[in-house]
């Protein structure tokens, strides 16, 4: 007998150059997903689906199989279309027969959108954001190497991940980019950050390092742009 639907535990960026590789490690999708995930089963009754979405104040929930692998997603829009008895006016449901089938659905399995698009837990946040845009969806279930659900990431989750203070951005650039990765002495490059725009002033050992520094800084989460005013101490 299938287990009842319910919450699952933690399932849980003078010369001016532009971005080049390499970049520092960026935060992953698994770091931006929801700490708790409400999951549904294919046989969860429609009324229970609607009640769970409402009670938990969420706009969508993944549907998982017996092993915990996502097989679909039910959204609040699906529930509303069911209640009005009308298919999606924008044609996102596909053919009319399937749309009308959703309008008459009695379970999550019949109501859900499938196949489901997923994000890997080790994807970078920008990659997950690109996938959301590409697929025209508002959330993606996050899966591990075994294909089992570990969380769900939404547009708002990704936006939150990009909202960082200027102090946080400056600290990461100074400590991780300039210090740990490039091994530059403290004070070699001065870093100023204002509203996500990074200004770099100072010296680097070789000309080839200028675009590298810029690229690494642009790879830091929350960085909007990089203005580099850097000179090389050695030009030969």
C-alpha positions as CSV (number, residue, x, y, z in Angstrom):
1,X,0.0,0.0,0.0
2,X,1.3,3.4,-0.9
3,X,2.5,5.7,1.8
4,X,0.4,8.9,2.3
5,X,1.6,12.1,0.9
6,X,3.3,14.5,3.3
7,X,6.3,16.6,3.9
8,X,9.7,15.0,3.4
9,X,12.7,16.1,5.4
10,X,15.7,17.9,4.1
11,X,15.5,16.9,0.5
12,X,17.3,19.2,0.8
13,X,31.3,36.8,-10.1
14,X,44.5,50.7,-16.6
15,X,42.5,47.6,-18.4
16,X,39.1,46.5,-18.9
17,X,38.5,42.8,-19.6
18,X,35.6,40.5,-19.7
19,X,34.9,37.0,-18.3
20,X,37.2,34.1,-19.1
21,X,37.7,30.8,-17.5
22,X,38.6,29.4,-15.0
23,X,36.1,30.4,-12.4
24,X,35.8,29.6,-8.7
25,X,33.3,27.0,-7.6
26,X,29.8,28.4,-7.7
27,X,27.0,27.5,-5.3
28,X,25.0,24.5,-6.3
29,X,21.3,23.9,-6.9
30,X,21.2,21.8,-3.7
31,X,22.2,24.9,-1.7
32,X,19.3,26.9,-3.0
33,X,16.5,24.4,-2.9
34,X,13.8,24.3,-0.3
35,X,14.8,22.8,3.1
36,X,11.6,20.8,3.2
37,X,9.7,19.3,0.3
38,X,6.1,18.3,0.2
39,X,5.7,15.2,-2.0
40,X,2.7,13.6,-3.5
41,X,2.1,10.1,-4.7
42,X,0.4,9.2,-8.0
43,X,-2.7,7.9,-6.2
44,X,-3.0,11.0,-3.9
45,X,-6.7,12.1,-4.2
46,X,-7.4,15.4,-5.8
47,X,-9.0,17.0,-2.8
48,X,-5.9,16.0,-0.7
49,X,-3.6,17.6,-3.3
50,X,-5.5,20.9,-3.2
51,X,-5.6,20.8,0.6
52,X,-1.9,20.1,1.0
53,X,-0.9,22.9,-1.5
54,X,-3.1,25.3,0.4
55,X,-2.1,24.3,3.9
56,X,1.6,24.5,3.1
57,X,1.3,27.7,1.1
58,X,3.2,26.4,-1.9
59,X,2.5,26.6,-5.6
60,X,3.7,23.2,-6.7
61,X,4.7,19.8,-5.4
62,X,6.6,16.9,-7.0
63,X,4.9,13.5,-7.5
64,X,7.3,10.6,-6.6
65,X,7.1,6.9,-7.2
66,X,7.6,4.1,-4.6
67,X,11.4,4.6,-4.7
68,X,11.3,8.4,-4.3
69,X,12.1,9.3,-7.9
70,X,10.1,12.3,-9.3
71,X,7.6,11.3,-12.0
72,X,5.7,14.6,-12.3
73,X,4.8,17.9,-10.8
74,X,1.4,19.2,-9.7
75,X,1.0,23.0,-9.6
76,X,-1.7,25.3,-8.1
77,X,-2.5,26.2,-11.8
78,X,-3.3,22.5,-12.4
79,X,-5.7,22.5,-9.5
80,X,-7.4,25.7,-10.6
81,X,-7.8,24.4,-14.1
82,X,-9.4,21.3,-12.7
83,X,-11.8,23.4,-10.6
84,X,-12.8,25.5,-13.6
85,X,-13.0,22.5,-15.9
86,X,-11.0,24.3,-18.6
87,X,-7.6,23.4,-20.2
88,X,-4.7,25.8,-20.2
89,X,-5.5,28.7,-22.6
90,X,-1.8,29.0,-23.5
91,X,-1.7,25.4,-24.7
92,X,0.9,24.3,-22.2
93,X,-1.0,21.1,-21.6
94,X,-0.5,19.8,-25.1
95,X,-3.4,18.3,-27.0
96,X,-7.0,19.0,-26.0
97,X,-7.7,15.4,-25.0
98,X,-4.9,15.5,-22.4
99,X,-6.0,19.0,-21.2
100,X,-9.6,17.8,-20.7
101,X,-8.3,14.7,-19.0
102,X,-6.5,17.0,-16.4
103,X,-9.7,18.9,-15.9
104,X,-11.4,15.6,-14.9
105,X,-8.5,14.2,-12.9
106,X,-9.2,12.5,-9.6
107,X,-5.6,11.9,-8.5
108,X,-2.2,13.5,-8.6
109,X,-1.1,11.1,-11.2
110,X,-3.8,12.2,-13.6
111,X,-3.4,15.8,-12.7
112,X,0.4,16.1,-12.9
113,X,2.6,17.5,-15.7
114,X,4.8,14.7,-17.0
115,X,7.5,13.9,-18.0
116,X,9.1,16.0,-15.3
117,X,12.2,18.1,-15.9
118,X,14.7,17.9,-13.1
119,X,17.9,19.6,-11.9
120,X,20.9,17.8,-10.7
121,X,22.0,18.5,-7.1
122,X,25.5,19.4,-8.4
123,X,24.4,21.9,-11.0
124,X,25.5,25.5,-10.5
125,X,22.7,28.0,-9.7
126,X,23.1,29.7,-13.1
127,X,22.7,26.4,-14.9
128,X,19.5,25.7,-12.9
129,X,18.2,29.2,-13.7
130,X,18.9,28.6,-17.4
131,X,17.0,25.3,-17.3
132,X,14.0,27.0,-15.7
133,X,13.9,29.6,-18.4
134,X,14.5,27.0,-21.2
135,X,11.7,24.8,-19.9
136,X,9.3,27.7,-19.2
137,X,8.6,26.3,-15.7
138,X,8.6,27.9,-12.3
139,X,10.3,25.1,-10.3
140,X,12.4,22.1,-10.8
141,X,12.7,19.0,-8.6
142,X,16.3,18.4,-7.6
143,X,17.7,14.9,-7.8
144,X,20.9,13.2,-6.7
145,X,23.2,10.8,-8.6
146,X,20.7,8.0,-8.0
147,X,17.8,9.9,-9.6
148,X,15.9,10.2,-6.3
149,X,14.4,13.5,-5.1
150,X,16.5,15.6,-2.8
151,X,14.7,18.9,-3.0
152,X,12.9,21.4,-5.2
153,X,14.2,24.7,-6.5
154,X,12.1,27.6,-7.6
155,X,12.6,30.9,-9.3
156,X,12.4,32.7,-6.0
157,X,15.0,30.3,-4.5
158,X,17.4,31.2,-7.2
159,X,16.8,34.9,-6.9
160,X,17.5,34.6,-3.1
161,X,20.8,32.9,-3.9
162,X,21.9,35.9,-6.0
163,X,20.9,38.5,-3.4
164,X,24.2,39.0,-1.6
165,X,25.5,42.1,0.3
166,X,28.4,44.0,-1.1
167,X,30.4,43.0,2.0
168,X,29.9,39.3,1.3
169,X,30.9,39.7,-2.4
170,X,34.0,41.7,-1.5
171,X,35.0,39.2,1.2
172,X,34.8,36.3,-1.3
173,X,36.8,38.1,-3.9
174,X,39.5,39.1,-1.5
175,X,39.8,35.8,0.3
176,X,38.9,33.2,-2.3
177,X,39.7,34.7,-5.7
178,X,42.7,36.9,-5.0
179,X,44.1,35.1,-2.0
180,X,43.3,31.3,-2.2
181,X,43.1,30.9,-5.9
182,X,45.5,33.4,-7.4
183,X,47.9,33.6,-4.4
184,X,48.2,37.4,-4.6
185,X,49.6,39.3,-1.6
186,X,47.1,41.2,0.5
187,X,46.8,44.8,-0.8
188,X,48.0,44.0,-4.3
189,X,44.6,44.6,-5.7
190,X,42.1,46.9,-4.0
191,X,38.5,45.7,-4.2
192,X,35.4,48.0,-4.1
193,X,31.9,46.7,-4.4
194,X,28.8,48.9,-4.8
195,X,25.4,47.4,-5.7
196,X,27.1,44.3,-7.0
197,X,29.5,46.2,-9.3
198,X,33.1,45.3,-8.6
199,X,35.9,47.8,-9.2
200,X,39.5,46.4,-9.1
201,X,42.6,48.7,-8.8
202,X,46.2,47.5,-8.5
203,X,48.8,45.3,-10.0
204,X,49.2,41.7,-11.1
205,X,52.4,39.9,-11.9
206,X,51.7,39.3,-15.6
207,X,49.4,40.9,-18.3
208,X,47.8,37.5,-19.0
209,X,46.4,37.5,-15.4
210,X,44.2,40.6,-16.0
211,X,41.4,38.7,-17.9
212,X,41.8,35.8,-15.5
213,X,41.2,38.0,-12.5
214,X,38.2,39.6,-14.1
215,X,36.8,36.3,-15.2
216,X,37.1,34.8,-11.7
217,X,35.4,37.8,-10.1
218,X,32.5,37.7,-12.6
219,X,32.1,34.1,-11.5
220,X,31.3,35.1,-8.0
221,X,27.6,34.9,-7.1
222,X,25.9,38.3,-6.9
223,X,28.4,40.1,-9.1
224,X,26.7,42.3,-11.6
225,X,29.7,43.7,-13.5
226,X,33.5,44.1,-13.1
227,X,35.4,47.2,-13.9
228,X,39.2,46.4,-13.8
229,X,41.9,49.0,-13.6
230,X,44.9,46.7,-13.4
231,X,48.5,47.0,-14.5
232,X,51.1,44.3,-14.9
233,X,54.4,44.6,-13.0
234,X,56.1,42.5,-15.7
235,X,55.4,43.1,-19.4
236,X,57.9,40.9,-21.1
